[in-house]
């Protein structure tokens, strides 16, 4: 970096002091990671703003543990201190005494040689990936423990909550109807009924926004249910109402992407997918939330440039869900009464994705077979 920028970051940049980290541990900040050396004590010159710090312990034979990490919004000149827990091979949950932090600040010149500089070349890209993530949103979405885990620890549900196979009413029916009834009841059970009922240990799961179970108003007629299934604008409005401000839905999209891309969380990828599909499934919301869709197109472009194409294909059907849903969105934008500026932006995104992935968006008027309406004959 140039000298004025380096001087400014030395004065205003944040400092992460990470003590007692074993040599060879995988450590990273934002989009960059390294294996720590003998002299590693942390990172300096961290630009003020939101950052993601992550790590993985490495075994004696080079095997790497699942990745853990945490978000922190650094203020100008802020120093945070963390210690390594040797027994649990992770960041210690115990707070570092204030006196120790003051002592480190007083001896910052001696500590400076053990601090690696923030990789400033990634800063612009990192900002583009986190533009809409507010401090309040991070507090709302991170686990209660404060740490994002790529591999969740599970625990069994209480005995009362765990399924016991056949309900008592079914059992009574079996007793009164003979052996054949019992056999029928058991055969109707799925494999999932016999699996242990597990859940993430409380406080370790990401607290994503929960979507309503129904995408239509209570009391809707069959025709209205069909209409809301074809256009998810009602569900979109319901989801938006759960945020402090509409832009937070884009913030959660970005938060989910970071937890997936950097934090290696598949749960986060599932949430990113849900929000992405919701945006692409609306027609009525396009006009009402034009500015939100303008920013959505920008966010999607940044994300897709960073995503391996293998992750965009459905594991069951082997179909690229991003491509399929973007076709729906582009078709809706083209046929809408939206202004030319947003339509031009959609065209630019189509061209970018065609060059990047060789995706064909030339025939938007032809619907894929699985998008066609299903005709149900009523008796």
RAPE-V475787 format. One record per pair of residues at least 12 apart in sequence whose C-alpha atoms are under 10 Angstrom apart, sorted by the first residue. I is the first residue (numbers start at 0). J is the second residue. If there is no record, write none. Layout:
BEGIN
i->{I I}
j->{J J}
END
This chain:
BEGIN
i->{0 0 0 4 4 5 5 5 6 7 7 8 8 8 8 8 8 8 8 8 8 9 9 9 9 9 9 10 10 10 11 11 11 11 11 11 11 11 12 12 12 12 12 12 12 12 12 12 12 12 12 12 13 13 13 13 13 13 13 13 13 13 13 13 13 13 13 13 14 14 14 14 14 14 14 14 14 14 14 14 14 14 14 14 14 14 14 14 14 15 15 15 15 15 15 15 15 15 15 15 15 15 15 15 16 16 16 16 16 16 16 16 16 16 16 16 16 16 16 17 17 17 17 17 17 17 17 17 17 17 18 18 18 18 18 18 18 18 18 19 19 19 19 19 19 19 19 19 20 20 20 20 20 20 20 20 20 20 20 20 20 20 20 20 21 21 21 21 21 21 21 21 21 21 21 22 22 22 22 22 22 22 22 23 23 23 23 23 23 23 23 23 23 24 24 24 24 24 24 24 24 24 24 25 25 25 25 25 25 25 25 26 26 26 26 26 26 26 26 26 27 27 27 27 27 27 27 27 28 28 28 28 28 28 28 28 28 28 28 28 28 29 29 29 29 29 29 29 29 29 29 29 29 29 29 29 29 30 30 30 30 30 30 30 30 30 30 30 30 31 31 31 31 31 31 31 32 32 32 32 32 33 34 34 34 34 36 37 38 38 38 38 39 39 39 39 40 40 40 40 40 40 40 40 40 41 41 41 41 41 41 41 41 41 41 42 42 42 42 42 42 42 42 43 43 43 43 43 43 43 43 43 44 44 44 44 44 44 44 44 45 45 45 45 45 45 45 45 45 45 45 46 46 46 46 46 46 46 46 47 47 47 47 47 47 48 48 48 48 48 48 48 48 49 49 49 49 49 49 49 49 49 49 49 49 49 50 50 50 50 50 50 50 50 51 51 51 51 51 51 51 51 51 51 51 52 52 52 52 52 52 52 52 53 53 53 53 53 53 53 53 53 53 53 54 54 54 54 54 54 54 55 55 55 55 56 56 56 57 58 64 64 64 65 65 65 65 65 65 65 66 66 66 66 66 66 66 66 66 67 67 67 67 67 67 67 67 67 67 67 67 67 68 68 68 68 68 68 68 68 68 68 68 69 69 69 69 69 69 69 69 69 70 70 70 70 70 70 70 70 71 71 71 72 72 72 78 78 78 78 79 79 80 80 80 80 80 80 80 81 81 81 81 82 82 90 92 92 92 124 125 127 127 127 127 127 128 128 128 128 128 128 128 128 128 128 128 129 129 129 129 129 129 129 129 129 130 130 130 130 131 131 131 131 131 131 131 131 131 131 131 132 132 132 132 132 132 132 132 132 133 133 133 133 133 135 135 136 136 136 136 136 136 136 137 137 137 137 138 139 139 139 139 139 140 140 140 140 140 140 140 140 141 141 141 141 141 141 141 141 142 142 142 142 142 142 142 143 143 143 143 143 143 144 144 144 144 144 145 145 145 145 146 146 146 146 147 147 147 147 147 147 147 148 148 148 148 148 148 148 149 149 149 149 149 149 149 149 149 150 150 150 150 150 150 151 151 151 151 151 151 151 151 152 152 152 152 152 152 152 153 153 153 153 153 153 153 153 154 154 154 154 154 154 154 155 155 155 155 155 155 156 156 156 156 156 156 157 157 158 160 161 161 161 161 161 162 162 162 162 162 163 163 164 164 164 164 164 164 165 165 165 165 165 166 169 169 169 170 170 172 173 204 205 205 205 205 205 206 207 207 207 207 207 207 207 208 208 208 208 208 208 208 209 209 209 210 210 210 210 210 210 210 210 211 211 211 211 212 213 213 213 213 214 214 214 214 214 214 214 214 214 214 215 215 215 215 215 215 215 216 216 225 227 228 228 229 229 229 229 229 230 230 230 230 230 230 230 231 231 231 231 231 231 231 231 231 232 232 232 232 232 232 232 232 232 233 233 233 234 234 234 234 235 235 235 235 235 235 235 236 236 238 238 245 245 246 246 246 246 248 248 248 248 249 249 249 249 249 249 249 249 249 250 251 251 251 251 252 252 252 252 252 252 252 252 252 252 252 252 253 253 253 253 253 254 254 254 255 255 255 255 255 255 255 256 256 256 256 256 256 256 256 257 257 258 259 259 260 260 260 260 268 272 272 272 275 275 275 275 275 275 276 276 276 276 276 276 276 277 278 278 278 278 278 278 278 279 279 279 279 279 279 279 279 279 279 279 279 279 280 280 280 280 280 281 281 281 281 282 282 282 282 282 282 282 283 283 285 285 285 285 285 285 286 286 286 286 286 287 289 289 289 290 292 292 292 293 293 293 293 293 294 296 296 296 296 296 297 297 297 299 299 300 300 300 300 303 303 303 303 304 304 304 304 308 308 308 322 322 322 322 322 323 323 323 323 323 324 325 325 325 325 326 326 326 326 326 326 326 326 326 326 327 327 327 327 327 328 328 329 329 329 329 329 329 329 330 330 330 330 330 330 331 332 332 333 333 333 334 346 349}
j->{118 119 120 44 119 44 116 119 44 44 46 43 44 45 46 47 75 76 116 117 119 43 44 45 46 76 116 44 75 76 44 45 46 47 74 75 76 77 43 44 45 46 47 48 73 74 75 76 77 78 116 117 42 43 44 45 46 47 48 72 73 74 75 76 77 78 79 117 41 42 43 44 45 46 73 74 75 76 77 78 79 80 104 107 111 114 115 116 117 40 41 42 43 44 45 52 73 77 78 79 80 81 114 115 39 40 41 42 43 78 79 80 81 82 100 103 110 113 114 39 40 41 42 79 80 81 82 83 90 114 39 40 41 80 81 82 83 84 90 37 39 40 81 82 83 84 85 90 35 36 37 38 39 40 41 56 81 82 83 84 85 88 89 90 34 35 36 37 39 56 57 83 84 85 88 34 35 36 37 38 39 56 57 35 36 37 39 55 56 57 58 59 61 36 54 55 56 57 58 61 63 64 88 53 54 55 56 57 63 64 66 41 52 53 54 55 56 66 67 68 42 51 52 53 54 55 68 261 42 45 50 51 52 53 54 68 69 70 117 118 261 49 50 51 52 53 70 117 118 121 122 124 125 126 257 261 262 50 51 52 53 118 121 122 124 125 257 260 261 52 53 117 118 120 121 261 52 53 54 118 261 54 54 55 56 57 113 113 112 113 114 115 112 113 114 115 80 81 82 110 111 112 113 114 115 79 80 81 110 111 113 114 115 116 117 78 111 113 114 115 116 117 118 76 78 111 113 114 115 116 117 118 75 76 114 115 116 117 118 119 73 74 75 76 77 78 116 117 118 119 122 72 73 74 75 76 117 119 122 72 73 74 75 76 77 71 72 73 74 75 126 129 134 70 71 72 73 74 125 126 129 130 132 133 134 137 69 70 71 72 73 125 126 129 68 69 70 71 72 125 147 257 258 261 262 67 68 69 70 71 146 261 262 66 67 68 69 70 90 146 147 148 261 262 66 67 68 69 89 90 262 67 68 88 89 87 88 89 88 88 88 149 150 148 149 150 151 262 263 264 89 147 148 149 150 261 262 263 264 89 90 146 147 148 149 150 151 258 261 262 263 264 89 90 145 146 147 148 149 258 261 262 263 141 142 144 145 146 147 148 258 262 134 137 138 141 145 146 147 258 134 137 145 133 134 137 100 101 103 104 95 100 94 95 96 97 99 100 103 93 94 95 100 94 95 146 144 145 146 301 257 253 297 298 301 302 250 252 253 254 256 257 298 299 301 302 305 249 250 251 252 253 254 256 257 298 249 250 253 298 246 247 248 249 250 251 252 253 254 294 298 246 247 248 249 250 251 252 253 254 246 247 250 251 254 243 247 242 243 247 248 250 251 254 206 250 251 254 206 205 206 207 208 251 204 205 206 207 208 251 254 255 202 203 204 205 206 207 254 258 201 202 203 204 205 206 207 201 202 203 204 205 206 201 202 203 204 205 202 203 204 205 202 203 204 205 203 204 205 258 262 263 264 203 204 205 258 262 263 264 258 259 261 262 263 264 265 266 267 199 262 263 264 265 266 198 199 200 203 204 205 264 266 197 198 199 200 201 203 204 196 197 198 199 200 201 203 204 195 196 197 198 199 200 201 195 196 197 198 199 200 195 196 197 198 199 200 196 197 196 196 192 194 195 196 197 192 193 194 195 196 192 193 184 185 188 192 193 194 181 184 185 188 192 184 181 184 185 184 185 184 185 266 255 258 264 266 267 267 251 254 255 266 267 270 271 238 241 242 248 251 270 274 238 241 270 234 235 237 238 241 270 273 274 234 235 237 238 234 227 228 233 234 227 228 230 231 232 233 234 235 236 237 227 228 231 232 233 234 237 233 234 372 281 280 281 280 281 282 370 372 277 279 280 281 282 283 284 276 277 278 279 280 281 282 283 284 277 278 280 281 282 283 284 285 287 281 283 284 277 280 281 284 274 277 278 280 281 283 284 284 288 274 277 288 291 290 291 294 295 274 278 291 295 271 274 275 291 292 294 295 298 299 298 267 270 271 274 267 268 270 271 272 273 274 275 295 298 299 302 271 298 299 301 302 267 270 271 267 268 269 270 271 272 274 268 269 270 271 272 302 305 306 271 302 271 271 306 302 305 306 307 310 311 320 321 295 299 320 321 324 325 320 321 323 324 325 327 328 324 291 292 295 296 324 325 328 292 295 321 323 324 325 326 327 328 329 330 331 332 324 325 327 328 331 327 328 331 332 327 328 330 331 332 334 335 331 335 328 331 332 335 336 337 332 335 336 337 338 337 337 338 341 341 332 341 345 340 341 342 344 345 341 341 344 345 347 348 344 345 348 321 348 348 349 351 352 321 352 355 356 351 352 355 356 321 355 356 352 356 358 359 360 360 366 367 369 370 370 345 349 360 363 349 359 360 361 362 363 364 365 366 367 363 364 366 367 370 345 363 342 345 346 348 349 360 363 360 362 363 364 365 366 363 345 346 345 346 363 364 360 361}
END
